[in-house]
Amino acid sequence: MYVNKTEKGYSKMGLSRCRWCYEKNVKKVFTTEKLPTYIWPSKKEDPLYQEGELYLCETCGHLQLQDMTDEFISSLYENYVFIQDIPTIHERRIKFLQTHIGDSIRKDLKSLDVGGGVNSIFFQLPQSKLETTIVDFNVCDKSKEMVDHFIEGDFVQYPFKNKKFDLIFSYHCAEHLNNPRPALEKISELLEEDGFLIIEVPDIEAVVEKRPYYSVFHEHINCFHFEFFHYAFTSLGLEYIASERENFCMHFIFKKSSSKPVLPAPPVKKARQIVESYKENIQKTTQKINQLLGPYKNKKIGLYGAGGSTNLFIANYPILNELCSVCFDRDTLKHGLAIGKNRMEILPPNKIDEYSLDYLLFVYKDIFEIMKTKTKTKCIDLSTCF
Ligand SMILES: [Zn+2]
C-alpha cells in the first residue's frame, strides 16, 4: 500500500515478510509519532514527516521497520549527513581488536571494509601491513588515496570471483540495509577459512533503555539486538569469538570455522522484551517531559543542539515543537539551517544571550554542565527525564 506523496515519496507502510528469514510471520508492535525522514538539519520549509512502524518477526526474532522502496531510502540520505568523528570511539575499537585478534591486524593479510566509504576503520590502522579494499556506493577521495583497492557500487552485485579475505570489517552499515541477508551471506562467503568478521551496529537494547527517542527511525531499517545478531551469524556458519557493548553500540568478532557452530534458538522472546521496554520508556519519558515543561507554555524557550538525535527527540516529544522557537549549535555547517516540524532556525551559541530567552533546554547532561556556566540564560537539563 502506498500513501500518495510525490517528490521522493513516502515509504510504504506495512511489512510483507521478514528481512532475515523471509517468513510472513511478522507483527506490527509499535507505530511512532511522525518523524522527519531526513533526520539532519536542512533548508527545507516542508520536510517529509512519516511514522516509523516497528515489526517483530515471530519466527526469527528480528526487529525491523516497514517495507521501503529504494527510491525512498535514497531520499533519507539526499542531503549532507552530519557525522561526528569521535576519537575515543576509534580508540575503544582498536583496543578491542588488539585484545582479541591483535596478530591478525598487524599481518600482511587481505582485508575488506564493507560500507567504509567515508570513515573507514583502515584510517585507524596506519601501521598495519594489511592489504586493504573498501567497497561502498560512494568512496570519498581521502579513502581512495589511502587504500590499496576500492570498489564503488553495490557490494552484493559485485563479482569478487575467487577472491577471499582474511579480515572483513563492517562498521554501522548493516542496520541501513533494506535487504541485509544477501549482504551478510556474501560477507560469510568471502571470508577465508579461519578468517574474521569484525562488525559494529547500534545496540537497540541499550538505545531503548537510555535514548528511547533514538530507537526507531527510517534510516535504521534493522533494529539489531545482541541475541539476534549472535543467532543470525551463527546461522550463516560463523563462530562467535567476542563482543563489547559500549556507547549504544555492539562490536562483534566472528570467525569462519570449518566446524558447524551450534545454532541457538531464535531469540523471539528477547525481541518481545525489548519492544515492551521501548513502549514503556517512550511513555514514561513523554509523561516526565510534559510534566517538566507544562508550566513553561507561555515562555520564550530555546533548545541547545541540532543533530539528528535532537531532531528525533523533538519529533518524539511534540511539546518541544510547541514550546521552542530557536535552536543553538556549535557546528558552523548547521547555521542557517533548521530542525523540527516548526522549522527552528539554528544559530551559533554566542547568540544565546542576545536572544533574551526565559529558558534554554538541553538534551544531553554533559553539554548542559559545560554551557550552564557560559550563559546568563536559565538552563534546564532534560536528561533528568531519562
Ligand atoms: Zn524472521
Residues whose N, C-alpha, C, O or C-beta is under 5 A from the ligand:
A	BS01	ZN	C18 W20 C21 Y22 C57 T59 C60 G61 H62
